[in-house]
Amino acid sequence: MRYKGFRYLITLLLVLLFSLEAFAQPCTPAANPFCFAPINLTVGGSCVNGTTCNGMGFVPSTCNTADNQGVWYSFVATDPSMTVDIDLVTNSGCDFSSTVYAGICTAGIIEISCLSGAPSDDSHVLTGLVIGNTYSIEVSYNAGGGCGGPNGSAEFCIAVDVTTGGVPNDEPCTATVLPVNVNCVYQTSTNDGATDTPGVTPPGCANYLGSDVWFSAVVPPNGAVDIGFLNGVLVDGGAAVYTGPDCSNLTLIACDDDSGPVLMPGFNLFGLTPGSTIWIRVWEHGNNNNGDFEICASIGTPPVGCTVTNLSCALATSIIVDDPCVQGSTCNGGPPTLTSCNAAMTEGTWFTFVATDPEMSVYINHVSNTGCFYASSVFSGSCGSLTELSCESGAPLNDAHVLSGLTIGDTYYVQVSYPPGGPCGNNGYSEFCISVIESPCQGGSNNSCVTAEPFCTGTTYSYCNTTGIPSAGVYSCLGSTPNPMWMYLQIDNPGPIDIQISQSDNFGGTLDVDFAMYGPYASVADACNNITPGSPTVDCSYSAAAVETANFTGGAPGEVYLLLITNYSNNPGFIEFSQTGGTGTTDCSIILPCSIAGTASDASCFGGTDGSIDATWTGTATYTIELVNSSGAQVDILNNTSLNLNTFTGLSADTYTLNVTTADGCTNSVDVVVAEPSVLTSSNIVTNSTCVNPSTGSIEVTATDGTPPYNVSWTGLASGDPAGDEITTSGATYGISSLDAGSYVVTTTDANGCTSVQNITVDEDVCTAPTVSLPAGLPATLDCASADSYATPGDATYTNSESGTCLISGTLSPSLTNAFDACSGGTITIDYAGTDACGNALTAQHV
């Protein structure tokens, strides 16, 4: 045995010695180390294996200055467009470089393509070759430290053929897509092998003579893109940027020569349409040193004052109703949607709000501009399908959109647009402040006697004035009656009554208000049947004042008086009126009725508090809204709100009462039930693992009640959360299998997110120990002959009486102990030993 070990040691030492000797041997020298004796390549022929080893004819080029060895090949051009492919086979640690030259070494060579640092392979796509001329190829390597040392080399395969494709991004419609990242991420490209692009507007800079390649990029939401370049073999580049509806209809927007690093171009573009595509055309200055370069696109930063991002309807800035004014600008805005009043506008920005009242106002206050006024429009609908509701343009300084008939909960859009250029300023824009409020007034549709609305003294009313309604002619002292509004009151306690009436615009300025007071009549119908332009009045004023007072004396309870108020200026705003003097009073029982309704959203889980009630109400603003539970306790209250809806949240299951009280004393209530699902429960049946098969434990989970379907997940010695719902109906089960003994937490989650958690232990069952059986035929005694020739007997077997996962069976190998002296006596002992699947020690012996 010692002899065998010694022989093995000698063998190992010899192997190591030979390996070291082989490692130290130099590479096999190339057969073509000099440019004046290249290997000629057959065009279209098979790939030829090569090496840079001992390439003593190294010639430096624009991309291989780090190398120091070079080998040489040549070919004769058979087509103006050809490709040289060089595929890496192996190297000593570094990539090779390759250069293609026009001509041969003995007559003079001119570099036409150079590639370096592109891992694994080089592919020279050559154009403009002269059929019949000879071209040279140098493959070079840096046989220095880190690249294999003096014996370092690259092994490769080289071939030359006629080009069938050219560069893939040779045309705008095959442009390489540039990702627009937050920061510049360069990617390498080449124009080596590119052709000219006819039919596209010439760039007009950087000595464009052809061989251009194309890229495209999608404009980010802020409308600004930076395009960056780094040189490679192509050291002096030019680039142009185009826009258009598609790759076949392009418009030049920018051209650059040297704005980037060294002699490369660069762009900082802004004011582009978000989501649109731009095309970038790249070429080499003069088309005489084509090759690789790097390019990237990143999100740009518009100039100060032009950082808006709400350039389209889809990117509209959200406005919170009744919040302070939001600053806005049209600078760098996108192309506006055409409206009835913004035909001259070319840039626009967008805002959006959700209606909280049927009557709302959008105010746009002018801050500054570069020479012209903006236009503004309000739309209903959705982006791409908008309906104009209001449009204002040319109104100096401020716009006010007084809206009515809005749907509570619907989204509305506001566009502010501007016409930069010319007298409006190059890159001109307007700055403004925009706000949306619930209408400070009510009504506005009571433009005729028969639609007159009731009011009572003791309450201050703020009504939207009327605009756009033509005059009905002369009524009493009123020389004209443009934009009429009709109100009526009914006497409760007779006596003198003074009513003050004022009118203001939406920005706080005063407006002329005029009125005529008629009565008494038995009813509104009686009044409307009898009031004519020549009917007498109890008071009337047609002055230019913004504040008027109507004085009259009510004679008897139940008498009806009509009040006509006009808006001579036709400017939008509101009218306020209230009783300011006199002992007479009016009947408030004629005021508008009030109502309240509520829609419940049930609690998600049993005992949960995420229920809610969507409440809406009508009547005369302002309102007090109270929410009371079934015990009579107040849950929430809204005091003096002008809103017409509210969502009460955080509610548990119960019957709630909603109460409304309006400004004019009307009350109403409604009961609303918030329900909850039954409590989610889960149970389990455990199957233990065994010592024979440790991963055969399982848990059968049953889910009941709650809201099906159910998801089952678990953690412990193993964890899992299968996709989808594991239990689809209440009372159904799901089995978790292949579990080891240990503790597990099983969570059942229903469709509403309610959970039932079980802490479950899977034990390990102990299996019966097996019995060992010796092999048959073991001799009881041995004579001299049988002892000398005794052979190792067969394996012993063992098994237990169980089945399934507790079945234990197997074999034990024998070991022999001889203790005899020829035929004088002694024993042969056969021992069997081992461990079963449960770790039980098993032994048996035959002597």
Secondary structure, DSSP 8 states (H G I E B T S, - for coil): -HHHHHHHHHHHHHHHHHHHHHHHS-----S--STTS-EE--TT---EEEE-TT-B-----SS-TT--EEEEEEEE-SSSSEEEEEEEEEESSS--EEEEEES-TTT--EEEEEEES-SSEEEEEE-S--TT-EEEEEEEE--STTTTGGG--EEEEEEEEE-SS--TTSSGGG-EE--EESS---EEEE-TT----TTS----STT--S--EEEEEE--TTS-EEEEEEESS--BEEEEEEEEEETTEEEEEEEESSSSSTB---EEE-S--TT-EEEEEEEETTSSS--EEEEEEEE----TT------SGGG-EE--TT---EEEE-TT-B-----SS-TT--EEEEEEEE-SSSSEEEEEEEEEESSS--EEEEEEEETTEEEEEEEEES-SSEEEEEE-S--TT-EEEEEEEE--SGGG-TT--EEEEEEEEE-SSB-----SGGG-EE--TTS-EEEE---S------BTTBS---S-EEEEEEEEE-EEEEEEEEEEETTS-B--EEEEEEEEESSHHHHHHH--TT---SEEE--S-SEEEEEEEE-STT-EEEEEEEETT---EEEEEEEEE-S-EE-GGGS---EEEEEEE--SSTT---EEEEEEEESSSSEEEEEE-TTS-EEEEEEEE--SEEEEEEE-SEEEEEEEEETTS-EEEEEEEE------EEEEEEE-EESSSTT-EEEEEEEESSSSSEEEEEEESS-B--SS-SB-STT-EEEEEEE-SEEEEEEEEETTS-EEEEEEEE-EE-----EEE--TT--S---HHHHHT------EEEE-S--GGG--EEEE-EEEEEEE-TTS-EEEEEEEEEE-TT--EEEEEE-
